[in-house]
């Protein structure tokens, strides 16, 4: 039986995806928006599953392959989100580690901060002749650099230090510290500025930077913080900077002790996620007749929920263990809320009023700075200044300008006058203990009933 030859097959008889030139998806290479090197199909799927921000505007975002249905549904929901135009938050730079902020972004913000510090430095000139003046070589600005205890912070602090040195700054590494400790070091060392690698106020997957200028004045938004967004900055000097270490925690701990003098035996429960803050409380209460008991703080991406859980746990410890009061301190070691002996939350205005009475005993005419949220309800027995903004920068500058003795804001932050306006939850807790030590009355009677 004769076999008929098969008809000839041409490439044009097949669609493009089935010809000898496969599509990008078949080859397995994708190019993320803004990147120059292609990625494999596996990396493409992994980024989709991790909700990589650039996937929202990628032309291949619908190619989900065999990803689980739940992941695909979440991807569809995230496609409608508006991407962040800026990494600046109210009190610093914040972003999801690696997805939004990584070593490159940290270096850029640190370099921009260094440029601003160079602009504030006075020029020193020396005369070479009667008519010639040349600018003398200037030592770079000294910058205090610290970090919090997040797992991503060690890598980011290395990049920040390298960027500062490349801009001619003298880096002073203070290790793992809190925001109040960085502010203390800036003032203690008369540094030009300070940077803290921290994701305070955000979930554990976030990180960022906080900034201070000379005088321990923090940068916020609105304010000087916006100046660190500048890009393509020239180096202010060809001379690289240096780096040294300084144990800022040692003088910082010593400076806290003066706030805890003349206290009666008091027992307090403290809920805080910062290991550095817990260490400071342990050192302080080793020399006091009272007792501190720590409450495990909840840590999750839902910051508000974590704060509520920590507040609830602390209230239970206060009631069950018969504590005189309780303190719940945010991970920035600045914002804090207080509980009476029954576990009830003390109003900010009541706490500020008791602090003002102490300030009136220390000064004949104390000045209190309040933000707009509760300055209208402030009692007439204590004079006050009104600050239209409750950011750390606005309140600190206002206190420095008016030489105020006390500051209070509706965001649970208090400022105590020292060598500079101090916003430190440990110092604020010391004031609470001072109020309780001046009377045998229970905490609720003092703060809730006046």
Secondary structure as UniProt FT lines:
FT   HELIX           11..13
FT   HELIX           16..18
FT   HELIX           24..27
FT   STRAND          29..30
FT   TURN            33..34
FT   STRAND          39..40
FT   HELIX           41..49
FT   TURN            50..51
FT   HELIX           53..57
FT   TURN            59..62
FT   TURN            65..66
FT   HELIX           69..78
FT   TURN            79..80
FT   STRAND          93..97
FT   TURN            98..100
FT   HELIX           103..120
FT   STRAND          125..127
FT   STRAND          133..135
FT   STRAND          142..147
FT   TURN            151..152
FT   HELIX           153..166
FT   TURN            167..168
FT   STRAND          170..176
FT   HELIX           179..188
FT   TURN            189..190
FT   STRAND          193..197
FT   TURN            200..201
FT   TURN            204..205
FT   STRAND          206..213
FT   TURN            214..216
FT   STRAND          217..218
FT   TURN            221..223
FT   HELIX           224..229
FT   STRAND          243..245
FT   HELIX           248..257
FT   HELIX           258..260
FT   STRAND          267..272
FT   HELIX           275..285
FT   TURN            286..287
FT   STRAND          291..295
FT   HELIX           303..321
FT   STRAND          325..329
FT   TURN            331..332
FT   STRAND          336..339
FT   TURN            341..342
FT   HELIX           348..362
FT   TURN            364..365
FT   STRAND          368..371
FT   TURN            372..374
FT   TURN            376..377
FT   TURN            380..381
FT   STRAND          384..387
FT   HELIX           392..402
FT   STRAND          406..409
FT   TURN            410..412
FT   STRAND          413..417
FT   STRAND          421..422
FT   HELIX           425..437
FT   HELIX           443..447
//
